[in-house]
Amino acid sequence: MTFQYYNTLKSKSKENIVFYLDEIVPQFTNKEISLILDDIQGKGLSKSNSNSSSIKNFYKYEDSSGEFADYDDLKTDALEKLYKIYVSHEISDKKAVKWRFFKNLKYTREFTINTLHINRDKKQTKRDLDYIIETESGDIIFVVCFDVLELDEYLEIVTKVTEFSQEQGIVPSEIIIAANRTYRNIPIDEKVTIKDKGITPQIWIEWVELDRAFNADDLLIVSAEEELNIAGYNFSTVEDLLDYVYHYTDGGQISIYKQIGYFAESIKEEQQELELIWKGIMIKNNL
């Protein structure tokens, strides 16, 4: 079950849409929301921007610790766009995948980010790089986001990435292609050669489990040292949820419950059942 599409909502009032957006985790800051909306609207990077990267048309992102986003100040069309990208996931074009990937970067355990460069070229094509990630361990990761990844598109992306690497003199340690969907004919085991270095691209797919433990309109209650309440639509899989819980709790004994249909307009509060979906011990390595 996916969350309600924007056009099927009984109420599209600003108050109702802001209620959903306030449940996005990790929470965005005002600066991040401005960055996301500017890119979605095709606004390029201004020449005077103090965060311009040394890489042409890229923005050097610095982890924002400012105030959390105040959605009340946004116009209706901006609220609608954010709802469709982050709540209902009904938009799955390159930009939507790009900025959902950004949200996941805020709590991923795959790598620790030192510097993040974001492509802000208003002439960016579907096959161009979206991110260049410099990790604390010194690795460089190229990321391309896509909607539906087919073989021809995959091969063109590989060509684009190779050309970019040669032009900029940057050799990646890893290549990630993040897509909404893909086909089985992608040669996932074949290496790409960049300046005599063989790299096997990783394919990251936005995936919704058919028999997932929770639905988008469930409230997830994490019982840890400090209780967390999280909207189900923030996560596609249990693994994503556990990554978030690992990142934002101190570990130890963890229980996760779902309050069924908490965000569903058609289910009354007295009909909302509470069900245990995961229980275990998370051991965090603080070394």
N, C-alpha and C positions, 0 to 999 in steps of 0.2 A: 504494500500500500504506500503510495506516495502522498505528499502533502497537497492540499488543495491548490489548483491553478488559480492565478490571480482573478481571472474572469469568472470563476465559479464562487468566489467569496460572497457571502451574504452582505457583508459590510466592507466597503473599500475606504472607509473613513481613515483619515490620517491617524487618529488615535488607535484604530485597530491594527493598521500596518506597522506602526511604530511599536506596538505591543509585541509583535512577532520579531521584528528586527532587534529589539532589546534583548532577545533570548539567544542571539548569535554568540557562540563561544569559539575561540577567545574573542573578547570584545574588541571592536575596532576603536581607534582614536579618531578625533575630528580630522587630523592630518591624513590618516590612512583613507578615510572615506572620501576626502577631497581628491586624493591621488587616484583612487579606484574610479570615481565618477569622471574625472578629467580624461582618463585613458579610454574609458568606455565611450565617451562622447567624441573621441578622436582629437582631443586637444594635445598638440605636440609639446615638447619640453621647451620652455622659453630660454633664450640665450643667456638671460641674466640669472637663471636659477642657480642658487649657491650649492645645490646638491648634484649638479651635473657631474656625471662620471667622466673619467679619462677616456672612456670608450664612447665614440660618437653616438648621439641620440639615446644614450642610456642614462638612467637616473640612479644615483648612488643612494640607496635606501639606508636610513639610520633608524634603528629600532626606536619607535616613538613611545615615550612614556608620558605623553600629554593626557589631557582630559579625554574620557571616553566619549564616543560620538554622540552628538545631540541631534537625533533624527528629526526632532520637531522643527528644526530650521530648514529642512529640505523641502523642495517642491514635490508635487504629486508624481510627476514623471520620474524623478530620481528615486522616490520611495518604491514606485512600481518596479523599476529596473532592479533595485536591490532585493526586493521580495522574490522576483522571478529567478534571480541568480542564486540567492543563498537560502531561501525558504522552500519554494516549490521545485527549484532546479529545472524549471521548464525551459530556460534558455541554456543551450549547451554549445554555443559557438565558441570560437577561439578565445575571445575576450572573457567569456563567462568561465571557461575552464582555467584560463590564466589566473583569474582572481580568486577562484575557489582553491587553486593550488597554493596561492599566496597565503590564504587562511590556514591551510594545513602546514605550511612552513613554520607557522608560529608555535607549533608544538611537536613537530616531527622528531623522532629519535634516530632517523636514518643517518643524520650528520649534524654537526654543530656549526652554525653559520658564523663566519667572521665578517664578511662583506657581501651584500646583495646588490647586484646591478639589475635594474629593470628597464626593458626596452620601452621607450616612450616616443618612438618615431611615429608621427601621424600617418606616414606612408608605409608603415609596416605591413608586410604581406602575411598570408596564412602560414607560410613555411619558414618565416624568419624566427630567430631566437627570441625568447621572451625574457629569460633570466640568465645571468651568469652568477654563479654562487662560488664564493671563495670560502672554504671551510677553515676551521681553526687548525686542522692538521696539514694545511697547505695544498689541499686538492682544489681543482677548478672544475666545476660542473656546469655544463651547458644544458639548458632546459628549453624545449620547444613544446608549446601547448597546441592542441588541435581538437577538432570536433569529432569527425568520423575518420579514422585513420585507415586508408586503403593502401595497397601495395605501391601504386604509382606515386601517391602522396608521400609515402615513407621514403621512397628512393629519392624524390626531389628534396625532402627535408635533409637527408644525409648529404646530398650535394651542396645544399645551401650552408649547412653547418661546416662542411669541409672548406668551402670558399671563404666563409667568415673567419675561420681559424687562420687561414693563410694570409688574408688581408690584414688582420689585426695582430698577427704574430702571437696568438694565444693558443696553446695546445691544451685541450681539456683532459682531465683525468677520467671523467665520466660524461656520458650523454644520456639525458632523460627525455623521453618523449611522453608527455602526459596527454591522454586523449579521453574523450567521453566514451567512445566505443571504438572497436577495431575488428579486423577480420583475421582469420586463422592463417592466411597465406603470407603474413609478415615474417621475414627470415630472422627470427629473434636470436638465433645462435650465430649469425654471421658477423664477423668483426668489420668495423670501419677503419680504414687506415688513414691516419692524419700525421703527416711528417714522420713516416716510418713507425708510428705507434699504433698498435692494434687495439681498438676499443669496441666492446660489445654494447650497443645502446640498450638501455633499460626502457621497457614499455610500462608506464604506469596508467592504469585504466580506472576511471570513475565507475564503480561497480555497486549495484544494489543487490543484496542477497535476496533470492526468491523466498527463502524460508528464514528470514532474519529474525532475531530475537525481539526486536522492537520495531515500531512503525514511526513514521515521521511526526504523527500527532500525539505521541506518547511523551510524558514527562519522565525523564530518567533521574532517579534519586540515588546519589552516590553516598553511601554511609562509610565515612572514614573518620579521621580525627576531627575534621571539620566537614560538615555535610555540604554536598554540592547538588544543586538542582539544574538540570540541563535539558533543553528541548531536543527531542529525538531527531529532528530534521537537520541537525548539525553533522550527523554522521551517516555514512553509507553502510558501514560494517561494524561488527563488534570489535574487530581489531582496531579500527579508527578510534572507537570509544575508549578502549583500554589504553591506547597510546596517550590520549588526552588525560585520562585519569592518572596514569603514571607520571605525566609531566606536571600536573597541577595539584597533586597531593603528596604527602610525605611517605606514602607507601604503607606497609603494614597490612593488617587485616582489612580487607575491602569487601563490601557487599553492594551490589547494584540492583536496584528495583526499578520497575517501570509502572507508572500510573497510567493505565490504558485510556487512550482517547482524551487526555487532559486538554489538548489544544483543539479538539474537534468541536465544531459548533453544534453538531447534532447529538452529542452525548452529554447528558446531564451529569452534574458532579456526583450525585449519589450512585450513578451507574459506573463510575470509574474505579476499576479494580486495581489492587496493588499486587504485583507479582515479582518474585525474585528471578533475575535473569543471569546473574553471575556472582560468584563468591570465591574468594581466594586470598592469598597473601602476595603482596608485591614487595620484592626486595630491591631496594635502590642502591646502586653502587655510587657512592659519593667520592670515590678516589679520583 
